[in-house]
Amino acid sequence: MAKPASRAWQRMLSGRRLDLLDPTPFDIEIEDIAHGLAFVARWNGQTRGDWPYSVAEHSLLVEQIFDGLNPGGDPCWRLAALLHDAPEYVIGDMISPVKAALGREYRAMDERLASAIHRRFGLPATLPVAVKRRIKAADRVSARLEAVTIAGFALPEARRLFPVPEAQMLPDLQITLRPPAQTRAAYLEQFAQLIALIDKIR
């Protein structure tokens, strides 16, 4: 008797079944992404405060930083910044040492999901290298701010681990901690605003 195939799909609250090994844009909904990311904690939950600092909250901050570092840019790339960690709504957030230990298999799954998510929302399956670099720069600014504000890192250590030109540390950046439902709503609202901006220029 043949051994049954291992299940490789995740059932979403929307009712979609997302194949983690072969994801398609048809099984991706922004509501599922926003919900999942709002309940995934950054820093493995090792942060100060009464609420976990979620990946959704981090994504909102990265999009804000990206816009601040690239004013007047194409809203498509702001959307890409908002979605930069979107695959984590199904594979979770792992700190960098764990990602490095897991190696190519984790990266490949992340890349397949990112490609499907990008196509679902009208972005290139693979982002231009220059755009990826700008998003990574914004991500690093966010990580350093998070490290010293809520994750217990001393500033010298954070500067060493998350090197950022001081000019990129924008003024008035804040870490927000709030209930997941509020973060989910904020994520969906920002997504809708960016889609509206993109529709205007198409």
PEHULIN-V324123 format. One record per residue. RES is the residue in one small letter. SS is DSSP state (H for helix, E for strand, C for the rest). PSI is psi as a letter, one per 20 degrees, with the letter a starting at -180 (999 if undefined). NEAR is the number of other C-alpha atoms within 8 Angstrom. Layout:
RES;SS;PSI;NEAR  RES;SS;PSI;NEAR
This chain:
m;C;p;2  a;C;q;3  k;C;p;4  p;C;q;4  a;C;q;4  s;C;q;4  r;C;p;4  a;C;j;7  w;E;q;9  q;E;p;9  r;E;p;8  m;C;r;9  l;C;h;6  s;C;i;7  g;C;i;6  r;C;q;9  r;E;o;9  l;E;o;12  d;E;o;10  l;C;h;10  l;C;h;8  d;C;m;6  p;C;q;11  t;C;q;9  p;H;h;9  f;H;i;5  d;H;j;9  i;C;p;13  e;C;p;7  i;H;h;7  e;H;h;8  d;H;g;12  i;H;g;11  a;H;g;14  h;H;g;11  g;H;g;11  l;H;h;14  a;H;i;15  f;C;j;9  v;C;p;13  a;E;p;12  r;H;q;12  w;H;k;9  n;H;k;8  g;H;j;8  q;C;m;7  t;C;q;10  r;C;q;8  g;C;r;7  d;C;i;5  w;C;q;7  p;C;q;11  y;C;o;12  s;E;r;13  v;H;h;15  a;H;g;13  e;H;g;13  h;H;g;11  s;H;h;13  l;H;g;11  l;H;g;10  v;H;g;14  e;H;h;13  q;H;g;8  i;H;g;12  f;H;g;14  d;H;h;11  g;H;h;8  l;H;i;8  n;C;m;7  p;C;q;6  g;C;j;5  g;C;r;8  d;C;p;6  p;H;i;9  c;H;h;9  w;H;h;9  r;H;h;13  l;H;g;12  a;H;h;10  a;H;g;12  l;H;h;12  l;C;j;8  h;C;h;9  d;C;j;8  a;C;h;10  p;C;h;11  e;H;i;13  y;H;i;13  v;H;h;7  i;H;i;7  g;C;r;8  d;C;p;10  m;C;p;8  i;C;q;8  s;H;g;6  p;H;h;6  v;H;g;8  k;H;g;11  a;H;h;7  a;H;h;6  l;H;h;8  g;C;b;8  r;H;h;6  e;H;g;7  y;H;g;9  r;H;h;9  a;H;g;8  m;H;g;10  d;H;g;11  e;H;h;8  r;H;g;11  l;H;g;11  a;H;g;12  s;H;g;11  a;H;g;13  i;H;g;13  h;H;g;13  r;H;h;11  r;H;h;10  f;C;k;6  g;C;j;6  l;C;r;10  p;C;q;8  a;C;g;10  t;C;p;6  l;C;q;8  p;C;q;6  v;H;g;6  a;H;h;6  v;H;g;9  k;H;h;9  r;H;g;8  r;H;h;9  i;H;g;12  k;H;h;8  a;H;g;10  a;H;h;13  d;H;h;9  r;H;h;11  v;H;g;13  s;H;g;12  a;H;g;9  r;H;g;13  l;H;g;9  e;H;g;10  a;H;g;11  v;H;h;12  t;H;g;9  i;C;i;9  a;C;j;11  g;C;j;9  f;C;p;9  a;C;q;7  l;H;g;7  p;H;g;6  e;H;g;8  a;H;h;13  r;H;h;10  r;H;g;7  l;H;h;6  f;C;m;10  p;C;p;9  v;C;p;11  p;C;p;6  e;H;h;5  a;H;h;5  q;H;i;8  m;C;n;8  l;C;q;8  p;C;q;4  d;C;j;4  l;C;p;5  q;C;q;4  i;C;p;8  t;C;p;6  l;C;p;10  r;C;r;7  p;C;q;7  p;H;h;9  a;H;h;8  q;H;g;8  t;H;g;12  r;H;g;13  a;H;g;9  a;H;h;8  y;H;g;12  l;H;h;11  e;H;g;8  q;H;h;9  f;H;g;10  a;H;h;8  q;H;g;8  l;H;g;12  i;H;g;9  a;H;g;8  l;H;g;9  i;H;g;10  d;H;h;7  k;H;h;6  i;H;i;5  r;C;999;4
